Amino acid sequence: MNTEKIKAKFDFKSIKFRLWAYFIFFSVVILSILCFLQTFFLQSYYEAMKTREILSAANDIADNYGNLDLVKMKEYAYEKDMYIRIEAPKGLVIYTAANSTSPFSSDMNLEEVAEAKKRLAKSSSDTITYTKEGDGHIRTLIYGKLIADEKMGQQVFLFIRSPLTLVESTVDILASQFLVVAFIALFLAFSLSLYLSRHISRPLTRIAKGAEKLAEGKYDVTFEPSTYSEIARLSDALTYACTELAKSDRLKQDLIANVSHDLRTPLTMIKSYAEMIRDLSGDNPEKREKHLKVIIDETDRLNILVSDLLTLSKMQAGTIPIEKKRYDLAESVQNILNSYALMAEQEQYQIEFYKNGSTMVIADEQRIKQVVINLLNNALHYCGEKKKVIVALHQITEGVLCQVTDFGKGIPENELEHIWERYYRASNHGERSATGGSGLGLAIVKEILTLHGAKFGAESKLNQGSTFWFILKAG
């Protein structure tokens, strides 16, 4: 149990721990690089810089030896902490300059001068540069150069001596300071990384807990927004998912209830009339025919319901392909209306058809026929006492517009967006007419038109009727 608590407390795969670890690792790497550069490269860098300074001073002295500026040489000696010595071949000292304030700029002794001359004699060039460690482990940089003296008709020696001990003491000082700075930096890095990791991981932890509740079917979970835009978008997406899942769950419950009701009613009637035929009307041809007609009608209704459910499920699963071709929509609609002629005559429906302009479209003809049939059936269901339906085709800029209009009770404006849902019936539509239906017609229309990428919609005014429309690409 204690092991589980420790593991839960120190989750090495968590964002909190990894952010903290990365921050600390980054800080340690930066400090290590600084320490390495300070320890191993500061001395060599200083010596290289010092050598360049001496070379610059030596070249300036050599170039201007004929007009030697003693003041400038003293400035070199003082500012660059150098000892400058010019000597004739036989040991005659022509000029010396030193920084009197520096304890390391003392005069070169005879041994140092002799060694420098010896190195110059062996050198293939007229210059030498080397370092030497003297008493008290004081390291010095010595530079030697031969300069032509035109007045004396001979070459003279230029020696420059500069201490390197100061940089070593500086390195020691920086090293001790670095330890303090490193400790402070690591402490700040530890504190800041701990704060940031907690601050960033806290909203993610809340989101994870909310997602666990969501997985348990609790759709009333709310995900709090965060100051971080990415986490805020994740919270918004999950909140939207909660809303949609809750809606989907309600629709599922409604679907089960509606399907159960729609299946139960015809099944009950089929069973009841079958029993009536068996017990009462079996020997009465007239009653038997009426009862059998009811059974047949209810069976047809069940068949339509099951067929529409199967069609809608296939469309939503994407298993029904859309085969587009160029054809005349007006001709297709007219063929559909011709099949309704007998029913319109018997039921005294008035179906009018109008077209305006070219009606050539590019679409799946069989699926669009299903759309028109479903819209026409819907209009006939709710056309009211007038029993009048108008189908109209118009050529417009966007393509070909198809409108199916009834003159029934209409649909409330706040319910128009829901009419495309399965089994949804507007509150003002009233009971179905005798033509029947599965309650899935408009849902199938929506799926087919969505697969075509077509625009569609509905407009309605209470007690005046409704118009369903869609636009297909012109052919």
N, C-alpha and C positions, 0 to 999 in steps of 0.2 A: 504493500500500500504506500509506504514511504517512497519507494522507487518510482511509482506511478506519479506521485505528487511532484517529485523532483523533475521527472521527465516532462510533465505538463508545464512546470515553471520555467524550465530551460529547454525550450523547443529549438533545437539547432537548425531546423529547416524553416523557421518562421521568418517573416520579413523583419520583425523587430530585431531579432538576434543578428541576422545577416547584415542589415543596415549598420548596426553597431559595430560588427566585426570588420566590415569593409572600411568604415570611417577610421577605426583605430589602426587597421593595417595601412591605410593610405597615410595617416599621420606618422606612423613608425617609419615607413619607407622614405618619406620626405626628410624626416629628421636624420635618418641614417645616411642619406645622400649628402646632406649638408655636413654631417660629421666627417664623412669620408673625404669630401672635397677639402674641408678645413684641415684635416690631419695630414693628408698625403699630397695635396696639390698646392697648398698655400705657400710652402717653403720654396718649391721649384718655381712657382709663378713669381714670387718675390725676387728670386735670384735672376730670373729671366728679365724682369722689369729693371732691376738694378744694373744688369749688364747692358741693357739698351741705353740707360741713362749715362753710364760711363762711356759707352761707345760714342754717344752723341756729344758728350763733353770733350772727349779725346779728339774727335774729328773736328770740332769747332776750334780747339786749341791748335791742332796741327795745321788747319787751313789758314789760320790767322797768326801763325807763329812769327812771321816777319814783322807784324804790327801787333805784338802781344798786348792784350788788354788785361793788365794786372787786376783792375777792379772786378772785371767779369770773372776772372779765375777765382778770386776770393768769394764772389757770390756763388759760384759752383760749389766750392769747398763748404761753404756755410749752409746753403740750401739743400744740397744733396748729401751732406755729411760725408765728404770725401777728403782724403789727403792727397794733394797733387805735388809731384816732385819732377823737376826737369834737371837732368844731370849730363855733363859733358863726358866723353869717353874715358878720360883719365880720372874721373871721380870728382870733378869740380861741380859743385852744386850751383846751378844757375838760378833756380827759383823754387820755392816751396809755398804751399798754402794749405791751411787746415782749419777745421771748425774747432775753435778754442773752447766751445761750450760742451763738446762731446768728449767723453772719456775714452772713446774708441778710435779717435782720429789722431793718434800720436804719430810721430815721425817714423818712417821705415828705418829699421836698424841695418847695419852693414850686411848681415847675413841674408836678410830679405832682399836687399838690393842685389847682392851677388847671385842669389838663386834666380831672381827675375832676369838678370842679364844672361845667365847660363841658359835659361829656357828660351830666351830670344835668339840666342846663338844657334840653338838646335832647331828652332822653328823654321819651317819652310816659308813662312810669311813674315811680315815685319810687325806682327802683333801676337800677344799671348793673353789668355784669360784663365785664371785658376783660383780655387779657393784653398784656404789654409786655416788650420786650427791651431791657435796659439795657447798661451797660458790661460788657465781658467776656462778652458773649452770655448774660447771666443773665436768664432769663425769669421774670417775676413775674405773679401773678394779683391784680388790683385789683378791689375791690368797693366800691360806694358806695350810700348809702341816706339818704333824708331822714327825720328823726325829729321828731315834734311834742314841743316842750318846753312843758308847760302852765304851769310856774312863770314862765318868761321870756316866754310868750305868742308864741313864734316856733318855726320849724323849725331844727334843728341838723343838721350833716352827720356821718354815720358812715362812716368809711373803714376798710377792712380790706385789708391787703397781705400776700401770702404767696408765698414763692418756689417755683418749679417746677423749678429747676435740679437739685435733688437727684434727681428721678426720671430726668432725662436721664443723670446719672452712673450711676445704678442700672442703666439700660438698657444702658449701655456695659459695665458689670461683668457683667451677665447675659449679654450677647452673647459676651463672651470666655469666660465659663464654659460657655456653651451649646456652643461649638465643642469644648471638651474633653469635655463630656458626650455630645455627638453622636458624636464619634470613639469613645468607650468603648462607647456603646450600639450603634453599627454593628458594632464588632468583636465584641461579645457576640452580637449578632443573627446575624452571619455564622457564628460558631463554633457557636452553638446550632442554627441552621437546618441547617448542614452535618451536625451530629451526628444530629439528628432525622431528616433526610431519608435518611441512610444507614441509621439504625436501623429506619426504617419500610420502606424499599425492599429491605433485605437479605432478609427472609423471602419477599417477593414474587418476588425474583430466583430464590431457591431453588425456589419453587413453579413458576416459569416453566420452569426447567431440568428439573424433575421432569415437568412436563406435556409437554415435548418428548420425553422418554424414553417417556412413556405413549403419545404419538402414534406412536412407532416400534414399539409392540407389546410394550414391556417393562412387564409388569404387576406386577413385584415392587418398584416404586418406592414409597418411603415418604415422606410429607410431614410434616416436623417441625412440631410445634405452635408457636404464637407467643404472646407476651404480650398482643398485641392481639386482642380477642375476634372482630372481623370476619375477620381473617386466620386466626385459629384455626379459625373455622367453615369458611372456605374450605379449609384444610388437611384438616379432618375430612371435608368433602364429597368432596374429590379422593381421599383415602385410601379412602373408601367406594366411590367410582367405580372405583378400581383393583381393589378386591376383587370388585365386581360384574362388571367387564369380564373379569377373570380367570376368574370363574365362568362368564360367558357364553361365553368362548372355549372353556373345557373342555366346556361343553354343546354348543357348535357342533361341536367335534371328535367328541364322542360321538354327536351326531345324524348327522353324516356317516358315521361308522363303522357305526352301527346301521341307518341307511337303506340303506347300501351292502350290509350283510349281509342285511337283510330282503329287499332286491330281488334280490340275487344268488342266494339259496337257491331261491325259486320259479322264477326264470328258468332256473337250472341244471336243475331238475327238469323244467320244461316242455321244454327242449331235449333232455334225456336220454330222456324218454318219447316225444317225437316221433320221435327217431331209432330207438327200440325199435319203434315202430309201423311205421316205414318199413322197418326191416331184419328184424324178427323176427315181430311179431304182426299184421302187415297182413292175413294170410290166416286168422288165428285169431280168430273173432268174440269169444270169451269173454275172451281176453287183451287184445284190442284195446279192448274196453269198459272193462276195468279201467285200462288205460293212459290212455285218453281221460278217464276220471273223475278221475284224478290231475291231468291237464293242466287240466281244468275247475276243480277245487278250487284249484289253485295260481293260476290266472288270477283266480278270485274273491278270493283272498287279496291278490293284487296290486291288484285293483280297490278293495278295502276300504282298503288302505294308502294308495293315492294319494288316495282320496276323503277319508279322515281327515286327511291332510296338508293338503289343499286347504281343508277346513273349518276346521282349526285356524289356518291362515295367515290366512284371511279374518276370523276372529274377533279375532285379535290385531291385525289391521290396522284393525278397526272398520268393516268394509264390510258386515257382516251385521246388519241392524236387529233390534231386539227389539220385538215387537208384543205387549204385555201385554193380557190380557182376563180376565174372571172365568169360572172353570170348576171342575168337580168333579175334583180330583186322583185321588180313589179310582176314579172311573169310568175315567179315562184309564189308570191303572195296571192296572186289571182287563183292559182291552182289550189292553194289552201282554202280560200274562200269558197271555191266551187264545191269542196267536200262538205262545207257547212250549210250548203243551200237547203238540203232537205230538213235538217234540224231547225234552221231559221224559219222555214215555212210552217213546220209543225208547231213550234213553240212561239211563233209570231215575233221573232226577232227581226230587227231592221239593221242590216250590216251594210255600210256604205264604204266605197273604196275610191280614193283620189290619188293622183300622182302628178308631179310637176317636174319637168326636166328629165335629164338622163338618170336612169336608175341602175346603171351597170356598177357592180361592186366586186371587190375581191374578198372572198370569205369562204368558209365551209358551208355549202348550201344546205346540207342536211341538218347541221347544228343550228343554223339561223332559222330554218323552218321550225325547229323545235322551239326556238325563242318566240317566233311569231305566234305559233299555236298556243304556247303557255300564256302569252300576253292577251291573246284573243279569248282564251278560256277564262282568264281572270276578269276581263272586261264583261264577258257574258255572265259571270257569277254575280257581279255587283253593278249591273247596268240599271237597276231600279225598275220602276213601273214603266218608264219610257221604252225599255227594251231596245235601245238604240246604241250602236257601236260604230265608230268611224275609224277606218285605217287609212293613213295618209303617208305618201312618200314624197320627199322634196329634195331636189338637188341644191346643196349649199356649198359654201367655200370649203368646209372641212370634209365633205364627202356626201353621202346620201343619208338623210334623216328619215327614220321610220317612227311614226306616232300612232299609238292605239288609244283611243279616247272613249270613255264611257260617260254616262250622265246619271250616275247613281248618287249616293249620299256623300261621297267624297271621303277623304282621309285627313284627320287633324294634322296640322303642320309639324307638331312635335313627334309624330309617329312615322313620318315619311322615311326617315333614315333607317327604321327598323323593319320595313316591309320586305326587305330582301333576305331576312333571316328565316331559317327553317320554322315552319308552323306558325309564324307570326301572323296574326289577324288583327287588323286595325279595329279599334273599339267602335268605330262608327259604321263599319261595313255591314253589320247585321248578319243574318243567317245566310247560308249558301242557297243558291237556287238549285233547281232540280238537276242541273248538269253535273253536279258533284265535282270532286277533285281530291288530290292527295295532300294539299297544303305545302307542297315543295316546289310548285311551279316557278315562283319568283326567285327562289334560291338557285334553281337550275339555270334560269335566265342570267342571273348574276355571274355564275361560274363560266358559262359559255362566252358571254361578252367580255369577261375579264381575260379569258384565254385568247380572245381575238385582239385584246388591247383597245377595245372600243369604249367610247364614252357612252354613258347611259344614265338615266335618272327618272324621276317621277314628279309631276306637279298636280296639285289638287286644291279644290275649293269646296268647302262644306256645302252640301245640298245642291252642288252644281256638277260634280263629277270629277274624274281623274284622267290624266294623260300620262301614259308611260312611253318613253322614247329611247332610241339608241341611234348612234351614228356609225356607219361603216365606211371604210376606205373606198373611194370611187375607183372604178375599174376602167 
